[in-house]
Amino acid sequence: MRIEQFKQIVKIQEQQSISKAASDLFISQPSLSISVNNLEEELGLKIFERSKAGVAATEQGKEILKLAENILNLSDKIIGIMEETNVSIRNLQMALPAAFANVIVPGLLRQFRELYPHVNLHIHETTYYEIVDLMDKGIYSLGIVSFGNGMEYNFFNQLKEKNIAWEKIPGGEHLKLSLFISSNNPLAEREWVSAAELKNMRMISYKENYARMSKDLERSLYKPVVVRDIELLKKLISDDFGFSIFPETLAVNDLYVKSGRIKVIPIKGIELNEQANLYILYSSRESLSFIERELMEIFKELIADRL
């Protein structure tokens, strides 16, 4: 007996007709009849009763059909494992910081769509804290975060407690924090600024990302303005309402920066600015599917190519 014969009898049962089943299977009716007869002879029982009205499964045939369906389901799973694909995946959730949105997301969506047109990839832009929290709840399959060397100990301990695995990937050298400021601001003409010079200016913080990044900024005369929309943040900066501090990757392909409305300037005197590392996060509770691993590789390649 062959897998092909099991597919044939299941199709006949679905259509209640050998001729219709043969048409669906793209074989001739005589060939299908011979194949089913051979299977019945091998099993020593009748699977179908034939009549002018069509075909109907015998009592023994019904049991054989149930087993055939189970065998076909197992066959599909085995093929999926052999091909290292997870055919049950229809939606993937991934989260990353705003600093990577422009530089990575368009290419990531395009390449992933070409490889897996039937899988919906949802990419969420959010903060580190939200990424870790929602990964802990099983919302995201993958997360991208960056952290300075001085904070890695607490970072790793937190991930271990939440059963989140991590992998360090190249690209952290491009995460140096920079000043994002309106081109109308006098500091926009400077080659660099110090953290101390920002104390008398209003800081616009994206979801509290950098409101407490250094003691110098905590002593600012103004309480940071916190916004939860990255486009609103850029609009406020371009209108010279205040400044913000982000990894320089946020400037890549950004329309405000391209048009000259926002200037990006290096900062000196911020402790977290010395070394930063980039990590990709995933659950340690279960193995990654082939598709998730493929998504990780696409991200790594884009980071290496674009940064």
Secondary structure, DSSP 8 states (H G I E B T S, - for coil): --HHHHHHHHHHHHHT-HHHHHHHHTS-HHHHHHHHHHHHHHHTS-SEEEETTEEEE-HHHHHHHHHHHHHHHHHHHHHHHHTT--TT--EEEEEE-GGGHHHHHHHHHHHHHHH-TTSEEEEEE--HHHHHHHHHTT--SEEEEEEEGGGHHHHHHHHHHTTEEEEEES-GGG--EEEEEETTSGGGG-S-EEGGGGTTS-BEEETTSSTTS-HHHHT-SS--EEES-HHHHHHHHHTTS-BEEEEGGGGTT-HHHHTTSEEEEEEES-GGGS-EEEEEEEESSS---HHHHHHHHHHHHHHHHH-
